[in-house]
Amino acid sequence: MTDTLGGLTQEVVSGVALGCIYALIALGFTLIYKATEVVNFAQGELMMVGAYVNFFIVTALLDIPLLNGAMGFLLAFAGAVAFAFLFGTFLDLIINRPLKDEPVFSVIMATISMAIILRAVMALIAGPMTRLPVSPFGSGVVKIGGIVISVHDLFIISSAVALVCGFYFFFNRTKWGIAMKATSEDPMAASLVGIPVKKVYRNVWIFSMVVATVGGVLLAPKTLLDTNIGFLGLKAFPAAVLGGFGSIPGAIVGGVILGVIETVSMGTLSFHFPWVKEINDIIVWIVLIAVLMIRPAGIFGREEIDRV
């Protein structure tokens, strides 16, 4: 009994770390949706691109003796974030602005097309080889009682918490954050009171790309880096819906819940109930449907009432 409880606790901790990655991707979905009411189905591929850019910079710095450790990782991370700023601006120019007044379906199809293009281009640049980036924290672990937590997982969890706190402060205490909230409520009214709506949309795409890059950089050392990791965006999407689409706290809570469910189902549940392993790929969707049957707007979502 004790061994089972200890193993379950270990799985929950690992699930929280994985869930934080899902939460960061879901946060990218949420940011764009809050401002533009568009679902960006290329969010997983943006994460993949950011992870590859960081990996390429780290690899290039290995030849410099003083920059082949933590310092090199920090420089590569800064370079990847800088790229994210530029690429987010580029996405705003080629997707959001030309299609701003077009039907939402057209914008969604544009993001799906972008996802396919990014995957193909990155496969052309990076080649078919799968890579395993080295964690900047090495194999260091922290033991708390009988639970072993890797330093990398602790960094993932703390980074997710820091980003959420940062976004909460940004949206509630800064001029641009309040402008984004106003734009998401009513773009036309926001424009009439002097809010530069086009700049707000550009900043949203930039933030979404930055969040995706951070998630990709943190995820890559935990998994194999290839052009297919963008499919994790499809796992993060139900996290955003589960938490309440458009809710920043909901994206985090939804991601953590699904991460824990996935880890526990692969471990303890599969050990005691072997058939669970057969449905592991769809178990998050089963949980999502079950929750939406009770709360159609998600855990933190608000039901909209149409007045007539």
SEKENU-214198 format. One record per residue (C-alpha): chain; x, y, z; residue number from 1. Coordinates in steps of 0.5 Angstrom, whole numbers, plus 2048, in hexadecimal, padded with zeros to 3 digits. Layout:
REM SEKENU-214198
mol:east:north:up:seq
A:X:Y:Z:NUM
...
//
This chain:
REM SEKENU-214198
mol:east:north:up:seq
A:800:800:800:1
A:806:805:802:2
A:809:803:7FB:3
A:803:805:7F7:4
A:802:80B:7FB:5
A:809:80D:7FA:6
A:809:80B:7F3:7
A:802:80F:7F2:8
A:805:815:7F5:9
A:80B:815:7F0:10
A:807:814:7EA:11
A:803:81A:7ED:12
A:809:81F:7ED:13
A:80B:81D:7E6:14
A:804:81E:7E4:15
A:804:825:7E7:16
A:80B:826:7E3:17
A:808:824:7DC:18
A:801:827:7DE:19
A:805:82E:7DE:20
A:808:82D:7D7:21
A:801:82B:7D5:22
A:7FF:832:7D9:23
A:804:836:7D5:24
A:801:834:7CE:25
A:7FA:835:7D0:26
A:7FC:83C:7D3:27
A:7FE:83D:7CC:28
A:7F7:83B:7C9:29
A:7F4:83F:7CF:30
A:7F8:846:7CD:31
A:7F6:846:7C6:32
A:7EF:844:7C7:33
A:7EE:849:7CC:34
A:7F0:84F:7C8:35
A:7ED:84C:7C1:36
A:7E8:847:7C2:37
A:7ED:842:7BE:38
A:7EF:83B:7BF:39
A:7F6:83B:7BD:40
A:7F7:833:7BB:41
A:7FF:835:7BA:42
A:800:836:7C1:43
A:804:82F:7C2:44
A:808:830:7BB:45
A:80A:837:7BE:46
A:80D:833:7C4:47
A:810:82E:7C0:48
A:814:834:7BC:49
A:816:838:7C2:50
A:819:831:7C5:51
A:81D:830:7BF:52
A:81F:837:7BF:53
A:822:837:7C6:54
A:825:830:7C4:55
A:829:833:7BE:56
A:82B:839:7C2:57
A:82E:834:7C8:58
A:831:82F:7C3:59
A:835:835:7BF:60
A:837:838:7C6:61
A:83A:831:7C8:62
A:840:833:7C4:63
A:842:839:7C9:64
A:845:836:7CF:65
A:842:83B:7D4:66
A:83B:83A:7D1:67
A:83A:833:7D1:68
A:836:833:7D8:69
A:831:836:7DB:70
A:833:83D:7D8:71
A:832:83A:7D1:72
A:82B:838:7D3:73
A:829:83F:7D6:74
A:82C:842:7CF:75
A:829:83D:7CB:76
A:822:83E:7CF:77
A:823:846:7CE:78
A:824:845:7C7:79
A:81E:840:7C6:80
A:81A:845:7C9:81
A:81C:84B:7C5:82
A:81A:847:7BF:83
A:814:846:7C2:84
A:812:84D:7C2:85
A:814:84E:7BB:86
A:810:847:7B9:87
A:80A:84A:7BD:88
A:80A:850:7B9:89
A:80B:84D:7B2:90
A:805:848:7B4:91
A:801:84E:7B5:92
A:803:851:7AF:93
A:801:84B:7AA:94
A:7FB:848:7AE:95
A:7F8:84D:7B3:96
A:7F8:854:7AF:97
A:7F6:851:7A8:98
A:7F0:84D:7AB:99
A:7EE:851:7B0:100
A:7E7:853:7AD:101
A:7E6:84C:7AA:102
A:7E2:846:7AD:103
A:7E5:843:7B3:104
A:7E5:83C:7AF:105
A:7EA:83F:7AA:106
A:7EF:841:7B0:107
A:7EE:83A:7B3:108
A:7F0:837:7AC:109
A:7F6:83C:7AB:110
A:7F9:83A:7B2:111
A:7F8:832:7B0:112
A:7FB:834:7AA:113
A:801:837:7AE:114
A:802:831:7B2:115
A:803:82D:7AC:116
A:808:831:7A9:117
A:80C:832:7AF:118
A:80C:82B:7B0:119
A:80E:82A:7A9:120
A:814:830:7A9:121
A:817:82D:7AF:122
A:817:826:7AD:123
A:81B:829:7A7:124
A:820:82D:7AB:125
A:821:828:7B1:126
A:820:822:7AD:127
A:81D:81B:7AF:128
A:822:81A:7B5:129
A:81F:81A:7BC:130
A:823:81E:7C1:131
A:823:81E:7C9:132
A:825:825:7CC:133
A:829:824:7D2:134
A:826:827:7D8:135
A:82A:82D:7DB:136
A:829:82B:7E2:137
A:82C:824:7E0:138
A:829:81E:7E4:139
A:828:822:7EB:140
A:823:820:7EF:141
A:81F:822:7F6:142
A:81D:81D:7FB:143
A:817:81F:7FF:144
A:815:819:803:145
A:815:813:7FF:146
A:813:817:7F9:147
A:819:819:7F4:148
A:818:81F:7EF:149
A:81C:821:7EA:150
A:81F:828:7EA:151
A:81D:829:7E3:152
A:815:827:7E5:153
A:816:82C:7EB:154
A:818:831:7E6:155
A:812:830:7E1:156
A:80D:831:7E7:157
A:810:837:7E9:158
A:811:83A:7E2:159
A:80A:839:7E1:160
A:808:83C:7E8:161
A:80C:842:7E6:162
A:809:843:7DF:163
A:802:842:7E2:164
A:803:847:7E7:165
A:807:84C:7E2:166
A:801:84C:7DE:167
A:7FC:84D:7E3:168
A:800:853:7E5:169
A:800:855:7DE:170
A:7F9:855:7DC:171
A:7F7:858:7E3:172
A:7FC:85D:7E4:173
A:7FF:860:7DE:174
A:7FC:864:7D8:175
A:7FD:85F:7D3:176
A:7FA:85A:7D7:177
A:7F4:85E:7D8:178
A:7F4:860:7D1:179
A:7F4:858:7CF:180
A:7EE:857:7D4:181
A:7EA:85C:7D1:182
A:7EC:85A:7CA:183
A:7EA:853:7CB:184
A:7E3:856:7CE:185
A:7E1:85A:7C8:186
A:7E7:85C:7C3:187
A:7E2:862:7C0:188
A:7E1:865:7C6:189
A:7E8:864:7C8:190
A:7EA:868:7C2:191
A:7E6:86D:7C3:192
A:7E9:86F:7C9:193
A:7F0:86F:7C6:194
A:7F2:868:7C8:195
A:7F7:866:7C2:196
A:7F4:860:7C0:197
A:7F9:85E:7BB:198
A:7FE:85E:7C0:199
A:7FA:85A:7C5:200
A:7F9:855:7C0:201
A:801:855:7BE:202
A:803:854:7C6:203
A:7FE:84F:7C7:204
A:801:84B:7C1:205
A:808:84C:7C4:206
A:806:84A:7CB:207
A:803:844:7C8:208
A:80A:842:7C4:209
A:80E:844:7CB:210
A:80A:83F:7CF:211
A:80A:83A:7CA:212
A:812:83A:7C9:213
A:812:83A:7D1:214
A:80E:834:7D1:215
A:812:831:7CB:216
A:819:832:7CF:217
A:817:82F:7D5:218
A:813:829:7D2:219
A:819:827:7CD:220
A:81E:824:7D2:221
A:818:820:7D5:222
A:816:81D:7CE:223
A:819:81B:7C7:224
A:81A:822:7C3:225
A:817:821:7BC:226
A:812:824:7B8:227
A:80C:820:7BB:228
A:80C:823:7C2:229
A:808:828:7BF:230
A:802:823:7C0:231
A:802:824:7C7:232
A:7FE:82B:7C5:233
A:7F8:826:7C4:234
A:7F9:823:7CB:235
A:7FA:82B:7CE:236
A:7F3:82D:7CA:237
A:7EF:828:7CF:238
A:7F3:82B:7D5:239
A:7F1:832:7D3:240
A:7E9:830:7D2:241
A:7E9:82C:7D8:242
A:7EB:832:7DC:243
A:7E7:837:7D8:244
A:7E9:83A:7D2:245
A:7EB:841:7D2:246
A:7ED:840:7DA:247
A:7F4:841:7DC:248
A:7F4:83D:7E2:249
A:7EF:838:7DF:250
A:7F5:837:7DA:251
A:7FA:835:7DF:252
A:7F5:831:7E4:253
A:7F2:82D:7DD:254
A:7FA:82C:7DB:255
A:7FC:829:7E2:256
A:7F5:825:7E3:257
A:7F6:821:7DC:258
A:7FE:820:7DD:259
A:7FD:81D:7E4:260
A:7F7:819:7E1:261
A:7FC:816:7DB:262
A:802:815:7E0:263
A:7FD:811:7E5:264
A:7FA:80D:7DF:265
A:800:80B:7DC:266
A:803:809:7E3:267
A:7FF:806:7E9:268
A:7F8:806:7E5:269
A:7FB:802:7DF:270
A:7FF:7FD:7E4:271
A:7F9:7FB:7E8:272
A:7F4:7FC:7E2:273
A:7F8:7FA:7DC:274
A:7F2:7FC:7D7:275
A:7F3:803:7D9:276
A:7FA:803:7D5:277
A:7F6:802:7CF:278
A:7F1:808:7D0:279
A:7F7:80D:7D2:280
A:7F7:811:7CC:281
A:7F0:813:7CD:282
A:7EF:813:7D4:283
A:7F0:81A:7D4:284
A:7EA:81B:7CF:285
A:7E6:817:7D4:286
A:7E7:81B:7DA:287
A:7E6:821:7D6:288
A:7DF:81F:7D3:289
A:7DD:81D:7DA:290
A:7DF:824:7DD:291
A:7DB:827:7D7:292
A:7D5:823:7D9:293
A:7D5:826:7E0:294
A:7D8:82D:7DE:295
A:7D7:82F:7D7:296
A:7DC:835:7D7:297
A:7E1:832:7DB:298
A:7E4:832:7E2:299
A:7E5:83A:7E2:300
A:7E1:83B:7DC:301
A:7DB:840:7DC:302
A:7D5:83E:7D8:303
A:7D3:844:7D4:304
A:7CB:846:7D4:305
A:7C8:849:7CD:306
A:7C3:84E:7CF:307
A:7BE:84F:7CA:308
//
